[in-house]
């Protein structure tokens, strides 16, 4: 998997962490929607916020830079890049959040029906993988 960041006209100093729908697609759980959600290193987030100050969204302290089909976050519900990247899959120009951390993120938003359905898909994958390893 290689993401095309060229529209941002920015070279990440640290690999961004792919979350949400594109991570669901990466693990073969469902197709992603139109946008690409990332959590990024604080240094990259600061520099991108300076570059795109008119495209900043604040959701209770989660600061997103929303431009060119990307939603680029400093954190999700106070859980930052360093916490969320633990166990991530490394790809050419990004990290992909682990299934376990993806499960955690979806659980945080499970009151939204779409996220609840995603939660069920991830639980099934985690259990299928766990039992497949024992066979």
Long-range contacts (C-beta under 8 A, 24 or more apart in sequence): 1-26, 1-91, 1-92, 1-94, 1-96, 2-91, 2-92, 2-93, 2-94, 3-36, 3-93, 3-94, 5-70, 5-93, 7-67, 7-68, 7-69, 8-48, 8-67, 8-68, 8-70, 9-51, 10-44, 10-47, 10-48, 10-51, 12-40, 12-41, 12-44, 12-93, 13-41, 13-43, 13-44, 13-47, 14-40, 14-41, 14-43, 14-44, 14-81, 15-90, 15-93, 15-94, 15-95, 16-40, 16-41, 16-44, 16-72, 16-94, 16-95, 17-81, 17-84, 17-85, 17-88, 17-94, 17-95, 17-96, 17-97, 18-91, 18-94, 18-95, 18-96, 18-97, 19-76, 19-84, 19-97, 19-102, 19-105, 20-105, 23-96, 23-97, 23-102, 24-102, 24-118, 24-121, 24-122, 26-89, 26-96, 27-96, 27-99, 27-102, 27-122, 27-125, 28-125, 29-118, 29-121, 29-122, 29-125, 30-118, 30-121, 34-69, 35-69, 35-70, 35-71, 36-69, 36-70, 36-71, 37-70, 37-71, 37-72, 37-73, 38-70, 38-71, 38-72, 38-73, 38-94, 39-72, 39-73, 39-74, 39-75, 39-76, 39-80, 39-81, 39-84, 39-85, 39-97, 40-72, 40-73, 40-74, 40-81, 41-81, 42-74, 42-80, 42-81, 45-72, 45-73, 45-74, 48-72, 76-105, 76-108, 77-108, 79-104, 79-105, 99-125, 99-126, 99-129, 100-126
